[in-house]
Amino acid sequence: MRILIAFFFVFSWVSHAQDFTLKGFTEAVFIVSDINKSSQFYQDYAGWEVRSKVQVSPELRQLWQLPQQAKLQQVLLANKGENRGYVRLIQIDNVPQQVIRANTQSWDVGGIFDVNVRVADMASKRKQLQDVGWRGTNDPVSFTFGPYEVSEWITSGFDGVSFALIQRHKPVLEGWPNLKHFSRVFNSTQVVKDIDSSLAFYRDVLGFKVYLQHKGASKEAGPNVLGLPFNLTTKIPRSVYILHPQKRNEGSIELLQFHGAQGKNVSELASPPNLGIVTLRFPVDNLAALRAHLIENKVEIVSQTSLTLAPYGQVDILAIRTPDRTWIEFYQVVDTIIK
């Protein structure tokens, strides 16, 4: 009987997945305490440009369940020459707020841990950021991962926002002609309590494909990207999955669980209007079919509305909470004209 039930649900997921097509996320949304400071910082240090300062659509209050007195501003940032991997800054006034990942360690679960960007020169970028007060979980760490030799540094600045800066050494990075300072955002990590349930959600419900997976502890004690004590890196295994609807590392999500390192769980803070990386936005070609599929699979749909969202146009959009309570959004463009 259990086999039949499992077969039924897998078949249901596959058949409904044919009714809609998801793509990797096109933007990460940061709720910030000072939009002018954050916007100028990312222009100066990430090399990003402002693509839009259009007024926030009032319907966002409904999607984010904000009171009428909430006052919102936004700035859309992009790497020069790119039309994806945006960062949308939103400031919300007249509401109480907390920092989602304030005073957290890498192994503390909940919310969106970081966004990933490529850098051309790790040493110079690290110095620039440290000179203005940014700090890292550790010094940049160089390592080999499959055929790739890279350096990575996880650093945090305003409002609990963290970036994983990645420099490719070998083989030569191709296909990133606009990489000058920070690249576009191409991946984002969630530190989860139960990786099996999160994996089942993204893979089996949403239909994402596994781009990369790894489980294990470090082979040798010592420095590590995630800031574990050096003597524990060989004793604390980590599970990692990178997933994307089309099995790409472009708008992909990364699930990470530490086995044996326990800390705080901030997942209940991981929603608007709290400060930090609050959501990722994924385009879909049939939002109604996706909604029906989510409901059938007992996924919590928080809210849904229609609004104007530059640079896409008029969109239908819905918000959900994942099994680990991460807030993510799906949108369908219904009119490319910005009204």
N, C-alpha and C positions, 0 to 999 in steps of 0.2 A: 504493500500500500504506500509506504514512504517513497518508494521509487516512482510510483505512478504520480504521486503528488508533485514530487520534484520535477518530473518530466513535464507535467502540465504547466508549472510556472515558468520553466525555461522556454517552453514553446510559446507561451503567452508573451514573454518578453521579446523574443525574436520576432514574432509576427507583428507586434505593435511597433517595434523599432523601425519596421519598413514604412510606417506611416509618417515618419519625420526624420530629418537629418540634422544632427547637431554638428557644429564646428568648434574648434578650440576657442578659448576666450579671446575677445578682442580688446578688453580693457580690464584694468584693476582700478578699484575705487578706494581712494584714501579719504577718510574723514579727518580733517586737520583743524587745529585750534587757531591758526593764523594763516589764512590762505595767501596773503600777499607775501609773507616771509617764505612759506613753503614754495610757492610758485617761483619766486626769484631765486631761491636756492637751487632748485632743479634746473633752472635755465643756466645758472652760473656754473654749477658743478657737474651736472649730468649732460649739459649741452643740449637739453631739450628745448623745444619752442612751443609757444602758445598757439593752439589751433582754434580754440573757441573760448569766449567768455560770455556766451549767450546766457540769458537769465534762466534759472532753474525752472523747469516746468512745474506748475503748482501741484500736478498730480503725483509728484514724487512724495509729497507728504502722505498721501494715501498708501503708496507702495511701502513706504518706510514706517507707516503708522505713527506719524509725528503730529503733535498738536498744531492747531491753526496758528498759534503765536510763533511757531518756529520760523526763523528767517534763514534762508539758504542762499549761498553764493557758490559758483563753480568756475573752475578753470580746467580745460582739457589740454593736456601736454602730450607731445609726441616727439620721438626722435626725428630729426630732420630727414626728409626724404621717405618716411615710412607712413603707411596707412593702416597699421595694426600695432598691437602692443602698447596701446595708450595707457596713460595714467590720468585718471580724473580726480581732481582735488575738489572736495566739497567742505565748506564751512557751514556749521549749523549754530545759530545763536538762539538765545532765549529758551534753551532746554538744558537740563542737567546731563552731564556727560562723564564717563570714565574712560580711561585708556584701556583698550582691550588686553593688550599684552604688556602691561606695565610691570617692571621688575621681575620679568620671567627669565627662566633658563631655557635652553634649547629643548629640554625634555619635558617642559610644562606643556600640557595639551590644551587645545582649544583655539578657535579662530584660525586666521591665516598667518602662518609663521613668517613667510617672506615672499618677495618676488625676485626673480632671477634676471640679471642683465649681464651682457658681455662687456668687457673693458679691453681697451687696446694696450694699456700700460698699467698693470696692477700697482707697481711701486709708486708711481707718481700720483695715481688716483688715491691710493691709501693715505699718502702724506697730506694731500689736499684736504681730505675728509677729516683726518685726525687733527689737523691744524684748526678746524672750526668746531671741534668738540665731538665728532662722531667716534664711536668705540666699536670694537669687535668682540666676538665670542672667543677669539684667539687671533694670533698672527695669521697672515695668509699661509695656507698649506698647499704644497705642490704634491700631486699624486698622479698615478696612472690608473685609468679606468677603461678597461678594454683596450682599444687602439689609441686612446686619447691621452695626452699628457697636458694637464691643466694646473692652474693655481686658482684657489677659491678663498674668498674672505667674506664672512657674514658680518655685516655692520649695521648699526642702528643709530637713528637720529631722532627727528621730531616725532612726537605722538605715538611712540612705540612701533614705528614703521621700520622694518628690517629689509635689507637688500642682500642677496648673495651675488657678489661680484665674481665673475668667472673670466679668466684669461686662458685662451687656448695657446699652447706652445707647439704641439705636434699632433697630427699633421697640420699643415697650414690651414687656417680657417678660411673657407670660401663661402661666397654668397651673402656676405655682410658688408656691402660697399659703404654703408652709411655709419659704420662704427668709428666714432671719433672719441667720445668720452664714455657715456653709458649708451648701450644699444637700446632697442625697443625691449619691452618686457616680453619674455618668451616662455616662462615657466613660473609656477608658484607652488609653494610647499604648505601642507597642512600637517601638523603634528597631532596624531590621533591616539585615542585610548584603545581602540579595538580595530586594528587594521583589516581584519577579516570582514567586518560589517561594512566598513568604508569601501573596501575593494569590491565587495558584492554590489554595493550601490552604484558605483561608477561603471563597473564592468558589466554587471548582469542587468541592472535596471536601465542605466543610461546608454549602455552599449559601447562604452569607451574600450579601446584596445590597449593592451599593455605594450608600451614602448620599451620599457626597461624594468627589470626587477633584480633585487639583491637582498640577501639576508646573511648576516654574520657579524661577528666582532672584528676589530682590527687584528691584523696578524702580528703586529708589534705594538708594544706600549709606546706612548709618545704623543706629540702634537696631533690634533685632529680638528677638522673644520667646525665641528659642533660644540667644541668647548668642554668635552668630557675631561675629568681628571686623567692625567697621563697614565696613571697606574691602573685605570679601570677600562681603558679602551679595548683591551683584549678580553674583558669579562662581561661587557654589556653588548649583546648583539643588537643590531638595528635592522628592521625590515623597511625596504624602500620599494615603492612602485611608482613609475611615471606612466600616466595614462593620457590618451587623447582619442577623440572619436575616429580619426583617420590614422592613428598610430604614428604621430609626428611629435617632435619636441618643439612645438610652436603653438603657444596657447594651451600648453599641457598643464596638468596638475600632478603634483608629487605628494604621495602619502608616505609618512614617516612615523614609525613607532619604535620607541626604545623599550627593550625587554630587560627589565631589571633596574631601570632608573625611574623613580617616581617623584613627582612634584605636584604643582598646582594644576587645577583644571579651571580654565577661564572661559569655557565654552558659553556659559550663560551671559557673558558680556559681549559675545561676538555678534553684535547686530547694531544697526543704526539706533540712536545717534552717536554711539560711542566712538572714540577716537582710535584710528589705526587703519590697517588694511581691512576694510569691512566686507567687500564682496568682489567676486569676479563675474563678468557678464559674458554669457555664451550665446551666439546667434543660433537660431533654429528656423527651419523653413515652414513649420506647421506647429504653431504653439498650441492650438486646440488639441491636436493629436497627442502632443507631449503631455499636456495637462491631464487628459484622460488616462494616459499610460501611468503617470505618476500617482493619480488617485487610485487606480486599480492595484498599484503596488504599495499602497498605504504610505506614501511619502507625504510629509506635512507641507502643504502649500500655505504659505503665510499670507500672501496677498497677490492681487493682480490688478493692473490698470493699463491705460493707454496714455502715452505722453510723448512729447517732443524730445529727442535725444540726439544732439549734434555729435558727430557729423552724419549720422545715419538717416535721420529724418523722423517721421512719425512711427512709433513702435508700439506693439503690444508686448507687455513685459510681466513676468511673474517671478516671485521670490519664494524660495524654499529653505528649509533647514535640512542639512544632511544628517546621517545617523550620528555623527559626532558634533552636531549642532552648528556646523559652519553655514553661514548665510551665503547662498549663491543665487544668481538671477539668470533667466533665459529671456531672450527678446526676439521678436519677429518684426522685420521692417515691413510696414504696410504702405508707406508713402515716403519717397526720398526727398520730398520738398520740406524744407524747414519753414514752419509757419510762425 
